[in-house]
Amino acid sequence: MLVCSLALVKELDIRMVEMSKQQTGLRIDRVLFKQFQQLCASEKLRPGEAVESLVRLAVDSGSLANLHANVVRGGGRGRVLDEALFRSRLSRLKTCLETERRYWKETGEGMDEPESEGVVKELVEIGKRSVSEELVKEFEATLAEADKLYDEVEKDTIENGISRTKQIIDLR
């Protein structure tokens, strides 16, 4: 009999641990809650689990404001991946610019479709999601260098065109 009682007590203790949750009566806009339920269904979560997960994130962040800031900045792994991708593309941009500069110096002509333009577009898209201020400043400095290069190429191209036109006129 004593053995059965101990087993019953242990079972009750386990149930008490499982039930040590606080029930809340949150009032949420009906449309918003329906959308939330759809999200939960698509991710195979009960609404209570999802709410508990969100509360846990807020507590782990230290405040609701910090949680919101992390979401806005793209926090967590997403931001780390974006920054790694941004660094990679920024390095590629610098390489492209150097290659384009060498091509211009050696041939005296700019490239018809510089690869750097596509890389800049990629960087802008990644930067819209979230990157650190330090990387944005490095990107701005690289863009300033690119602008100088393009200005030099454009100026040189125009001067070469004028020079050729003068030579043609002089030959007539």
C-alpha positions in Angstrom: 0.0 0.0 0.0 2.8 2.4 0.9 4.5 1.7 -2.5 1.3 2.7 -4.3 1.0 5.8 -2.3 4.6 6.8 -3.1 3.9 6.2 -6.8 0.8 8.3 -6.6 2.6 11.2 -4.8 5.4 11.1 -7.5 2.7 11.2 -10.2 1.0 14.2 -8.5 4.4 16.0 -8.2 5.0 15.5 -12.0 1.5 16.8 -12.8 2.1 19.9 -10.5 5.4 20.6 -12.3 3.6 20.3 -15.7 0.8 22.6 -14.5 3.0 25.3 -13.0 2.0 27.8 -15.6 0.2 31.0 -15.3 -3.0 31.4 -17.3 -3.6 34.9 -18.7 -6.7 36.4 -20.2 -5.2 38.5 -23.0 -7.6 40.6 -25.0 -6.5 40.9 -28.6 -8.1 42.4 -31.7 -10.2 39.7 -33.3 -8.7 40.1 -36.8 -5.1 40.2 -35.4 -5.8 37.0 -33.4 -7.2 35.2 -36.4 -4.0 36.1 -38.4 -2.0 34.9 -35.4 -3.9 31.6 -35.3 -3.2 31.1 -39.0 0.5 31.7 -38.4 0.4 29.2 -35.5 -1.4 26.6 -37.7 1.1 27.0 -40.5 4.0 26.5 -38.1 2.2 23.7 -36.2 2.1 25.6 -32.9 -0.6 26.0 -30.4 -1.3 29.7 -29.8 -0.3 29.3 -26.1 3.1 27.9 -27.1 3.7 30.8 -29.5 2.7 33.4 -26.9 4.9 31.7 -24.3 7.8 31.8 -26.9 7.3 35.5 -27.5 7.2 36.2 -23.8 10.4 34.2 -23.3 12.1 36.2 -26.1 11.1 39.5 -24.4 12.4 38.3 -21.0 15.6 37.1 -22.6 16.0 40.5 -24.3 15.7 42.3 -21.0 12.8 44.5 -22.2 10.1 44.8 -24.8 12.0 47.7 -26.3 15.1 45.6 -26.8 13.1 42.8 -28.3 11.5 45.3 -30.7 14.9 46.8 -31.6 16.3 43.3 -32.3 13.5 42.5 -34.6 13.7 45.8 -36.4 17.5 45.4 -36.8 17.0 41.9 -37.9 18.6 40.5 -34.8 20.1 37.1 -34.2 21.4 34.8 -36.8 19.8 36.6 -39.7 21.7 39.7 -38.9 25.0 37.8 -38.5 24.4 36.1 -41.9 23.5 39.4 -43.5 26.6 41.0 -42.2 28.8 38.1 -43.3 27.2 38.3 -46.8 27.6 42.1 -46.8 31.3 41.8 -45.9 31.8 39.3 -48.7 30.1 41.4 -51.3 32.0 44.5 -50.1 35.3 42.7 -50.6 34.1 41.6 -54.1 33.2 45.2 -54.8 36.7 46.4 -53.9 38.2 43.7 -56.1 35.9 44.6 -59.0 36.8 48.3 -58.7 40.5 47.5 -58.7 40.1 45.3 -61.8 38.1 48.0 -63.5 40.7 50.6 -62.6 43.5 48.4 -64.1 41.5 47.8 -67.2 40.9 51.5 -67.7 44.6 52.3 -67.0 45.8 49.7 -69.5 43.3 50.2 -72.3 42.3 53.8 -71.7 38.6 52.8 -72.0 36.0 52.1 -69.4 34.2 48.8 -69.3 30.9 48.6 -71.1 29.1 46.8 -68.3 31.2 47.0 -65.1 30.6 44.1 -62.7 30.8 46.5 -59.8 27.4 48.0 -60.6 25.7 44.7 -60.0 27.6 44.2 -56.7 26.6 47.6 -55.5 22.9 46.7 -56.1 23.4 43.5 -54.1 25.0 45.5 -51.3 22.1 48.0 -51.2 19.6 45.1 -51.0 21.5 43.4 -48.1 22.0 46.8 -46.4 18.3 47.5 -46.4 17.7 44.4 -44.2 20.3 45.2 -41.6 24.0 45.8 -41.2 26.1 47.5 -38.6 26.9 51.2 -38.8 30.6 50.3 -39.3 29.9 48.3 -42.4 27.7 51.1 -43.8 30.5 53.6 -43.3 33.0 51.2 -45.1 30.4 50.9 -47.9 30.1 54.6 -48.2 33.9 55.0 -48.4 34.1 52.3 -51.1 31.3 54.1 -53.0 33.2 57.3 -52.8 36.2 55.6 -54.4 34.0 54.1 -57.1 32.5 57.5 -57.8 36.1 58.9 -58.2 37.0 56.1 -60.5 33.9 56.6 -62.7 34.5 60.3 -62.8 38.0 59.8 -63.9 37.0 57.3 -66.6 34.2 59.6 -67.8 36.4 62.6 -67.9 39.2 60.7 -69.7 36.7 59.2 -72.2 35.3 62.7 -73.0 38.8 64.1 -73.3 39.8 61.2 -75.6 36.6 61.7 -77.7 37.4 65.5 -78.1 41.0 64.7 -79.0 39.9 62.2 -81.6 37.4 64.6 -83.1 40.1 67.3 -83.3 42.4 64.9 -85.0 39.7 64.0 -87.6 39.0 67.7 -88.2 42.7 68.5 -88.6 43.1 65.7 -91.2 40.4 67.2 -93.4 
